[in-house]
């Protein structure tokens, strides 16, 4: 399991859908690995999986890839033909690695036997055939706090629009192009929503609420400041309760919109998702509205 809540949800959903198709048990590998890691948080949901946190019999064999476009093609071809295996808890799995970021790999449909998935699996197509099952399981087991219940009541009482802004780590990105969605994206998205949604009430979620208060001050905007940086599950519950969504290029933001499923839902998403990404991704459902992110 890699990354924060949003990334973990993509990985779980792909694995859960595959296990359902194969009639197999799903195991989540949460054993320690070198380098920085994020806390595993999916155990706060009623997930259907065994969570392995310590596996003495594990082989530290990783899915490798040669650099460059040609190297990637050669490596992927090698892994398709040579069954690289991975051992954990006394059982061996055949490794199937993600080969396309934010895009669906149709080889996923042909997988059989004992499989070890490695990657982020950020495409809804990996689990669209199990969508109802995934949505039913991604509901926090614990009841919301009093403060969160208050916000939940406010959100459910109006034609609510979740507006998510990710700044934080994106401010320190080392890429040449900015990771953050430009202010022009949010202005265009708000203009669209205010045109097509009747009496919208905007609820802003962000890791930089202070910046948002200056950027989006308006009588129809509220700033959700009830949760801290370690309360992503509580924020996600509030985001999913909103009827419409203006999302950032963030996996948490994506899940807030995908879990919502309100009748007549309007979702506005940035495109391309990140600098250099293809304009058309399997990450974004076709009925979501795509606007330039910069």
VENMO-V989068 format. One record per residue. N is the residue number from 1. BURIAL is I if it has 16 or more other ideal C-beta (glycine too) atoms within 10 Angstrom, else O. D_CENTER is the distance of its C-alpha to the mean C-alpha in Angstrom with 1 decimal. Layout:
# VENMO-V989068
n=N burial=BURIAL d_center=D_CENTER
n=N burial=BURIAL d_center=D_CENTER
This chain:
# VENMO-V989068
n=1 burial=I d_center=12.8
n=2 burial=O d_center=11.4
n=3 burial=O d_center=9.8
n=4 burial=O d_center=8.7
n=5 burial=I d_center=7.3
n=6 burial=I d_center=3.5
n=7 burial=I d_center=4.8
n=8 burial=I d_center=7.3
n=9 burial=I d_center=5.9
n=10 burial=I d_center=5.4
n=11 burial=I d_center=8.7
n=12 burial=I d_center=10.3
n=13 burial=I d_center=9.9
n=14 burial=I d_center=11.4
n=15 burial=I d_center=14.0
n=16 burial=I d_center=14.8
n=17 burial=I d_center=15.5
n=18 burial=I d_center=17.6
n=19 burial=I d_center=19.5
n=20 burial=I d_center=20.3
n=21 burial=O d_center=21.7
n=22 burial=O d_center=23.7
n=23 burial=O d_center=24.8
n=24 burial=O d_center=23.8
n=25 burial=O d_center=22.7
n=26 burial=I d_center=19.2
n=27 burial=I d_center=19.3
n=28 burial=I d_center=16.6
n=29 burial=I d_center=18.1
n=30 burial=I d_center=17.9
n=31 burial=O d_center=21.2
n=32 burial=O d_center=21.9
n=33 burial=O d_center=21.5
n=34 burial=O d_center=23.1
n=35 burial=O d_center=21.5
n=36 burial=O d_center=19.2
n=37 burial=O d_center=16.7
n=38 burial=O d_center=14.3
n=39 burial=O d_center=15.3
n=40 burial=O d_center=14.2
n=41 burial=O d_center=13.4
n=42 burial=I d_center=12.6
n=43 burial=O d_center=16.4
n=44 burial=O d_center=16.4
n=45 burial=I d_center=15.3
n=46 burial=O d_center=17.8
n=47 burial=I d_center=16.1
n=48 burial=O d_center=18.5
n=49 burial=I d_center=18.6
n=50 burial=O d_center=20.9
n=51 burial=O d_center=19.6
n=52 burial=O d_center=21.7
n=53 burial=O d_center=22.2
n=54 burial=O d_center=25.5
n=55 burial=I d_center=26.8
n=56 burial=O d_center=30.2
n=57 burial=O d_center=30.5
n=58 burial=I d_center=27.4
n=59 burial=O d_center=28.1
n=60 burial=O d_center=26.4
n=61 burial=O d_center=26.0
n=62 burial=O d_center=23.1
n=63 burial=I d_center=22.2
n=64 burial=O d_center=24.0
n=65 burial=I d_center=24.0
n=66 burial=O d_center=26.8
n=67 burial=O d_center=26.2
n=68 burial=O d_center=26.4
n=69 burial=O d_center=25.8
n=70 burial=O d_center=28.8
n=71 burial=O d_center=27.9
n=72 burial=O d_center=24.5
n=73 burial=O d_center=26.2
n=74 burial=O d_center=28.9
n=75 burial=I d_center=26.7
n=76 burial=I d_center=24.5
n=77 burial=O d_center=27.8
n=78 burial=O d_center=29.2
n=79 burial=I d_center=26.4
n=80 burial=O d_center=26.8
n=81 burial=O d_center=30.5
n=82 burial=O d_center=30.8
n=83 burial=O d_center=29.2
n=84 burial=I d_center=27.7
n=85 burial=O d_center=27.3
n=86 burial=I d_center=25.7
n=87 burial=O d_center=27.3
n=88 burial=I d_center=26.0
n=89 burial=O d_center=28.1
n=90 burial=O d_center=30.9
n=91 burial=O d_center=29.0
n=92 burial=O d_center=28.2
n=93 burial=I d_center=25.3
n=94 burial=O d_center=25.1
n=95 burial=I d_center=22.3
n=96 burial=I d_center=20.1
n=97 burial=I d_center=18.1
n=98 burial=I d_center=15.4
n=99 burial=I d_center=17.6
n=100 burial=O d_center=15.7
n=101 burial=I d_center=12.6
n=102 burial=I d_center=10.6
n=103 burial=I d_center=13.5
n=104 burial=I d_center=14.7
n=105 burial=I d_center=17.4
n=106 burial=O d_center=20.0
n=107 burial=O d_center=21.5
n=108 burial=I d_center=18.8
n=109 burial=O d_center=21.0
n=110 burial=O d_center=24.0
n=111 burial=O d_center=22.9
n=112 burial=O d_center=25.4
n=113 burial=O d_center=26.7
n=114 burial=O d_center=25.0
n=115 burial=I d_center=21.9
n=116 burial=I d_center=20.0
n=117 burial=I d_center=16.5
n=118 burial=I d_center=15.7
n=119 burial=I d_center=12.8
n=120 burial=I d_center=9.0
n=121 burial=I d_center=9.2
n=122 burial=I d_center=6.8
n=123 burial=I d_center=9.0
n=124 burial=I d_center=9.5
n=125 burial=I d_center=13.0
n=126 burial=I d_center=12.7
n=127 burial=I d_center=12.6
n=128 burial=O d_center=14.1
n=129 burial=O d_center=17.4
n=130 burial=I d_center=16.1
n=131 burial=O d_center=14.1
n=132 burial=O d_center=16.6
n=133 burial=O d_center=16.6
n=134 burial=I d_center=12.9
n=135 burial=O d_center=13.1
n=136 burial=O d_center=16.3
n=137 burial=I d_center=15.1
n=138 burial=I d_center=12.1
n=139 burial=O d_center=14.8
n=140 burial=O d_center=16.0
n=141 burial=O d_center=19.4
n=142 burial=O d_center=21.0
n=143 burial=O d_center=22.4
n=144 burial=I d_center=21.4
n=145 burial=O d_center=23.8
n=146 burial=O d_center=26.6
n=147 burial=O d_center=25.1
n=148 burial=I d_center=21.8
n=149 burial=O d_center=23.9
n=150 burial=O d_center=25.8
n=151 burial=I d_center=22.8
n=152 burial=I d_center=21.6
n=153 burial=O d_center=25.1
n=154 burial=I d_center=25.2
n=155 burial=I d_center=22.0
n=156 burial=O d_center=23.2
n=157 burial=O d_center=26.7
n=158 burial=I d_center=25.9
n=159 burial=O d_center=24.3
n=160 burial=I d_center=21.3
n=161 burial=I d_center=18.9
n=162 burial=I d_center=15.8
n=163 burial=I d_center=15.9
n=164 burial=I d_center=13.3
n=165 burial=I d_center=14.6
n=166 burial=I d_center=13.2
n=167 burial=I d_center=16.3
n=168 burial=O d_center=16.9
n=169 burial=O d_center=16.1
n=170 burial=I d_center=16.0
n=171 burial=O d_center=19.6
n=172 burial=O d_center=20.6
n=173 burial=O d_center=19.0
n=174 burial=O d_center=21.6
n=175 burial=O d_center=20.9
n=176 burial=O d_center=23.7
n=177 burial=O d_center=21.7
n=178 burial=O d_center=19.9
n=179 burial=I d_center=16.2
n=180 burial=I d_center=16.5
n=181 burial=I d_center=16.7
n=182 burial=O d_center=20.4
n=183 burial=O d_center=22.2
n=184 burial=O d_center=23.5
n=185 burial=I d_center=20.2
n=186 burial=I d_center=19.9
n=187 burial=O d_center=23.6
n=188 burial=O d_center=23.4
n=189 burial=I d_center=20.4
n=190 burial=I d_center=22.4
n=191 burial=O d_center=25.5
n=192 burial=O d_center=24.1
n=193 burial=I d_center=22.7
n=194 burial=O d_center=26.1
n=195 burial=O d_center=27.9
n=196 burial=O d_center=26.3
n=197 burial=I d_center=25.3
n=198 burial=O d_center=28.4
n=199 burial=O d_center=28.8
n=200 burial=I d_center=25.2
n=201 burial=I d_center=24.4
n=202 burial=I d_center=21.8
n=203 burial=I d_center=19.8
n=204 burial=I d_center=18.4
n=205 burial=I d_center=15.6
n=206 burial=I d_center=15.5
n=207 burial=I d_center=16.2
n=208 burial=O d_center=19.4
n=209 burial=O d_center=21.0
n=210 burial=O d_center=24.4
n=211 burial=O d_center=23.6
n=212 burial=I d_center=22.2
n=213 burial=O d_center=25.3
n=214 burial=O d_center=27.4
n=215 burial=O d_center=25.3
n=216 burial=I d_center=24.8
n=217 burial=O d_center=27.8
n=218 burial=O d_center=29.0
n=219 burial=O d_center=30.5
n=220 burial=O d_center=27.6
n=221 burial=I d_center=24.9
n=222 burial=I d_center=24.0
n=223 burial=I d_center=22.2
n=224 burial=I d_center=20.2
n=225 burial=O d_center=21.3
n=226 burial=I d_center=21.5
n=227 burial=I d_center=18.9
n=228 burial=O d_center=18.8
n=229 burial=O d_center=16.4
n=230 burial=O d_center=16.2
n=231 burial=O d_center=15.5
n=232 burial=I d_center=11.8
n=233 burial=I d_center=12.2
n=234 burial=I d_center=15.1
n=235 burial=I d_center=13.5
n=236 burial=I d_center=10.7
n=237 burial=I d_center=13.7
n=238 burial=I d_center=15.6
n=239 burial=I d_center=13.1
n=240 burial=I d_center=12.8
n=241 burial=I d_center=16.6
n=242 burial=I d_center=17.1
n=243 burial=I d_center=18.6
n=244 burial=I d_center=17.3
n=245 burial=I d_center=14.6
n=246 burial=I d_center=14.8
n=247 burial=I d_center=11.4
n=248 burial=I d_center=11.1
n=249 burial=I d_center=9.6
n=250 burial=I d_center=6.8
n=251 burial=I d_center=3.1
n=252 burial=I d_center=4.9
n=253 burial=I d_center=7.1
n=254 burial=I d_center=5.6
n=255 burial=I d_center=5.3
n=256 burial=I d_center=8.7
n=257 burial=I d_center=10.1
n=258 burial=I d_center=9.3
n=259 burial=I d_center=10.7
n=260 burial=I d_center=13.6
n=261 burial=O d_center=15.7
n=262 burial=O d_center=18.8
n=263 burial=O d_center=21.8
n=264 burial=O d_center=22.2
n=265 burial=O d_center=18.7
n=266 burial=I d_center=18.4
n=267 burial=I d_center=15.1
n=268 burial=I d_center=15.6
n=269 burial=I d_center=13.3
n=270 burial=I d_center=14.4
n=271 burial=I d_center=15.8
n=272 burial=I d_center=15.9
n=273 burial=I d_center=12.4
n=274 burial=I d_center=14.0
n=275 burial=O d_center=17.7
n=276 burial=O d_center=19.0
n=277 burial=I d_center=16.3
n=278 burial=O d_center=17.9
n=279 burial=O d_center=18.2
n=280 burial=O d_center=17.3
n=281 burial=I d_center=14.0
n=282 burial=I d_center=12.9
n=283 burial=I d_center=9.4
n=284 burial=I d_center=11.1
n=285 burial=O d_center=13.2
n=286 burial=O d_center=16.8
n=287 burial=O d_center=17.8
n=288 burial=I d_center=15.5
n=289 burial=O d_center=17.8
n=290 burial=I d_center=17.2
n=291 burial=I d_center=19.1
n=292 burial=O d_center=19.9
n=293 burial=I d_center=17.9
n=294 burial=O d_center=21.1
